[in-house]
Every structure is written in C-alpha cells, then in structure tokens.
Amino acid sequence: MRAIVTNGARAAAAWWGDHAAAQLGLLAGTVLLFAVLGANTLENMERFGIRPGFEFLHRAANFEIGESLVAYTAGDTYGRALLVGLLNTVKVAVLGCVLATALGLALGIARLSGNLLLSGIVQVYVELIRSTPLLLQLFFWSATLHALPGPRQAFQPVAGVFLCNRGVFLPALRFDPLGWDIPQLAGFNFTGGATLTPEFAALLIGLAVNAAAGIAEIVRSGVQSVPAGQWEAARALGLPRRRILRLVVLPQALRVIVPLLTSSWLSLTKNSSLAVAIGFPDLVSVINTSANQTGQALETMAILAAAYLTLSLAVSVAMNAWNRRLARRGWP
Amino acid sequence: MSADAALAGRLAPPRHWRAWRDGLFGSPGNALITLACVVLLAWALPPLLRWAVLDAAWTGSADACRAAGGACWAFIGEKLRYILFGLYEPDRHWRPATALVLLLGFAVLAGLPRFWRPGMVPAGAAALGGAVLLLAGLPGGEPVPTDRWGGLPLTLLLAFAGMTGAFPLAVLLALGRRSGMGVVRLACVMVIEVLRGVPLIAVLYVATLLVPLMLPAGVSLDKLLRAQLAIILFVSAYMAEIVRAGLQAVPNGQYEAAKALGLGYWGTMRLVVLPQALRTVIPSLVTLGIGIFQDTTLIVVIGLFDVLNTARSSAADPQWIGFYDEAFGFAALLYLGFSVAASRYSLWLERRLTTTA
C-alpha cells in the first residue's frame, strides 16, 4: 500500500516538475483572469437584460433555415435550429470527404502516370488550387451555379442529371418498388429524384475540389516513399503489376498516406465552416444568427467550440484506430 | 538509383526529345491517354481564351462590355483603386499605397538570408508600425477609422502582423509544451489543441461577438484589432507545432553540451537550441505564411473589407453589376502571383539552407 502511495507521489512530483510555487501562481493567475472575465460577462449580460445559461435553447427561434435533414420551421426551438445546423455540417463534411478522397486518389494516380501530359495537367491543377484562397474558390462555384440557366434550359451532362439555377438534380434510389427515381421537369421546376440546393452544391464541389488537390499530393508522396527495390523484388518473384501494387506497394504506401489523409479530412471538416459566407445554413451560420438574435454569445460560442472539438476528436480517434490496425496488418 | 531519385527523374520534365516521345506515345495506352488529354484541352482552353482575351473589352462603359460578349477588363480598370484600397478616401490613396510599398519592401528584405540579423526585428516593428500609422491617417491630418481600411494593404497587414505577432507566442507555446513543469505543459497543450481543433471562423466570431461582452463596461477594443489578435492567436497554435518539430530535431547532445558549459535553461534555448531548431523549420514557416495570407480572406464573415471582399463588392455596384467572373479572376491572379512567388522562394530557400548548413 505504502509503495503505491509513494509511487503515486513520485509520479505526481515528476508531472509537477520544478518551480512548484511559480506554477501555482500561474494557475491562480489564470483562474483569476477567467473569474474577472466571467464576472464582466455576467455584469454585461445583466445590463443588456440577457439571462445567462442554456435556457434559451428551449425558446422559439424566429428564423427560417434554407434546408434541413430533420423537420424544422421558424418557431421551433433554438436547440432544434442548432441541431439542424450541426446535421448540415456533418452532411457536407461526410460527403465532402468521400468525394475529395475519390477525386484525390484518381488525381494522385494520374500524377504518377508515365504520361507527361496527364501528369502535367494534374500538376497545374494542384498548383492552381493551392495558390488561391478556398473562400475565393467557393465564391466562384457559388456564382457559377447561381448563373446557370433556368430549369427549362437545364444542362444535362449525364442522362438523368440536371444542372440549373435551382440546384443540381440527381436520380435517387427508390426502394418500393426498387428502381431509380429520375427528376422530371414539371412546370417551373424539377420534381422527384434527389435535389442539391445551389448553396450546398457549391460548398460540396468547392470543398471536394480543394481538398482533392491536397490528397493527390499525399497519394503521390505515399507511393513515392516505397523504395524502388520493393518493385524490383516483387517483379523478380514473378508477380504481375496489379498484384505488386495490391500486395507490396499499396500496403507500405498506406502507412504514409493514412495519417496525412486524417489531417486532410479534419481540415475539410473545419473548412466547411466557410459555408456561412455563401449562404449554406451550417452550424456556424445558425450559431451566428442565434447569437445575434439572443445575445447569448458566451453559450453559443461554447456550443460551437464543443461541437468542432468533438468532431475533430471523433475523426482522429477513428483514424488512429484504423492506422494502428494498418501498421499491424499492413492492409485495411 | 534510389526510388526517390528514380521517381523524381520520371516526374521532372525530360530534356531529350526521345523522352518526350516515350512519355507521350510510348505505348498504345499511353498514346490514347495523350489523345484524351488533348481533346480535353481543346474543349476547355479555346472558349476560355476567347472569353479572356479575344472577345474581351479592355476599355469603355459597362454597356460596351456587355455588347462585346467576352471578359470586361474595363471594369477592373474602372474599379482598380477601389479593389486595391477599399473605402479609403480617394484623395488620400497615397497613404495605403505607401503602406503597401512599405510592407512589401520589408517582406522582400526579410526574405533574403543576408539580412537575417538582430537589427531586422526593430526594422520589422518599424515597418508594421509605419504601415499602421499611414493607414490611420497619422501624423498630420484627419484620423481614418479602421472600418474604412481595406483592400490589399489590409490583407498584407493582417497576414504580416499575424505571422510576426504569432512568432514569440509560438516559441513560448512550443517550449512550454516540452517543459518539465506540469501546469505549464498542460496549459500549452490545451491552448494549442483547442485552437487547432476549431475553425478560424469560430475564433473570429469569438473575437467579434464574445470579447466585447467580456470587457468591463465602458472599455472597448477596435473590431479590426480584435480580428488581428484572433488571427495572431490562431496562427500561434499552428506555428507552435512547427517550432516543436524543430525543437525535436535538435539532438540531445546539444542540450547536454550546453549544460556542460554551464548555461541555464534560457541561455541554452536562446544561444544553442532555438537557432538550430528555427533554422530547420524556416521552409515550413513560409508554407504556413502562404496559408495565413490566404486565410485572411475569412474576415469577410465579420464584415471587414480585404482585397477579396473589395473585388467581390465592386461587382455589386449598380452601374457595373454582375461582373463577378472578372472580379474573382482578378483577385485569383493577385493571390496566385503572391502564392506562387512565395512557394518558389520557399524551394530556393530550402536548397540554400541545406547547402550552407
């Protein structure tokens, strides 16, 4: 028992380190600073007639939200509005990560191809995307999608897919009876199928195109990190090119790629907050409206920070687990 | 030949015509890819060229532009001063222009290794201070409130002050994160991870919405100053991680040797460890700087007018409404110019540092 106590004390002392008094002072100073700021905040809130606390989440939010995964109308609670914003953020982040990864993989492979023209085109694409601000790219996509012709003159790049100033209309899978639900022009707009609003489509395309440039570079550096001797040895064993890639090169490349991919997904998730600038109602946008209407800046900012920290943490935990598995088995 | 060299050889542009021939038409599959690429380029480039150059209107009114059918570069000519300097009074544009030259000039000087000496620190502070005074309309003349500052000088000011202001903070955070003192370490880890876990927009909203509420009644901080402080804090977290990587790259023997010479903690850090650590991370710091230069555009969401926002709002002028493609194209060229120059500089610097080290 005594051994455990001394061990614990020793560990605590090792954690605490030198200058215990100065550190206690620092701790006390930080607490004091936050106490003063907190007291100021409470005083100011009282002056403006705002009641501190999360009770406002149950009050009615008198604003519309453009699109939502769950039912919402103006007059529902602020809590519900924030949930709508959070779900919109998650929706665009998940779809964005999937699209960006697929596009980035294709571009990375194209960059590694022996064809000089193809590799050069990808290089120009990557440079162009990385040298301009994401917000500028989002403004561009937003302006482009809003400048498309009306539904009657909609573009149809692939059968069943329609692009017009009302958004992007895609065929959707239908379960009863099983089949495709194709969008149809009815009057002044399309009905049926799946609809992406222009704001959502601009954000999704912008985020995916932007992150894909980074992912292409990650894929390239990952494959390049595998020594040429590995290729040669596998060829000496008589393996065909396809199996060399699958069994020898990719498992080693993935060890480099996966940690970098994680940070690229995390930054895509954080970058989805730029939605507020092009009118997509993500979490930041709903938080901003709520904070301005209720004056509950402290509470809304706390929710915002907590939401993003949780999202970041969740992605890193999942990817770290996958990465450990990958390091052990060499293949997902 | 190592794999890197082999692949680098494959990815570098070839010097011999035969390498070009093999790279484009080496096999039937390869020739097919080349053909597909040519078709793609032939489909995409001519309309772009026609719009940007052949059908473009370089002078004239908005109506003449609309009749031409191509890009309206006359619009950029008409709005150039607004895009560059925002809402600043037109007859005092020499002030933001001089501030711009001051900031750019200092950036170029600070980029040359021959000027890396202690005297550059006060010189940098003087350049930043001078730019702020010029923009503020001081000395001599009517003061200009910060909500009228805008355009390119504002973008550069936010980026430069963001990087330079974050630097001391980042070094302290990085040292603190590796410190033996538990409370200091914990505090630094929390600051760094929280700032890196939230988007810059969230930090900017805290600065605009929450900070005024936290100040005592009667005390107020300028909105631009609050945004600048938010950017400095945000940058310092990312910079601290870069500096930490540099600190980890310094061999343990260096710490021990400094200790054997009788140097204390700060002496060791200042004279032995930090000079080596910072030298290795300079290219990463340049990359971070390019990112921050682009990220300053986010101040749009709190209603400030950087060069992207002035470009965008110039296309909302009723007389010239709707020329968004031209406005965004011009802004893109500006950012592209700065970023490409900076990344080329970073490559040059990396080569120079590795050859002289």
Interface residues (C-beta under 8 A of the other chain):
Chain A: W15 W16 G17 D18 H19 Q23 L24 L26 L27 T30 L37 N40 T41 E43 N44 M45 R47 R111 L112 S113 G114 N115 L116 L117 L118 S119 I121 E127 L128 R130 S131 T132 P133 L134 L135 L136 F139 F140 A143 A147 Q224 S225 V226 P227 A228 G229 Q230 W231 K270 N271 S273 L274 V276 A277 V284 I287 N288 A291 N292 A297 L298 T300 M301 L304 A305 Y308 L309 S312 L313
Chain B: M1 S2 A3 D4 A6 L7 R10 L11 P13 P14 W20 G23 L24 G26 N30 I33 T34 C37 V38 L40 L41 S179 G180 M181 G182 V183 V184 A187 V194 G197 V198 P199 I201 A202 Y205 V206 L209 L210 L213 M214 L215 P216 A217 Q294 D295 T297 L298 V300 V301 L308 R312 Y324 D325 F328 A331 A332 Y335 L336 S339 V340 S343
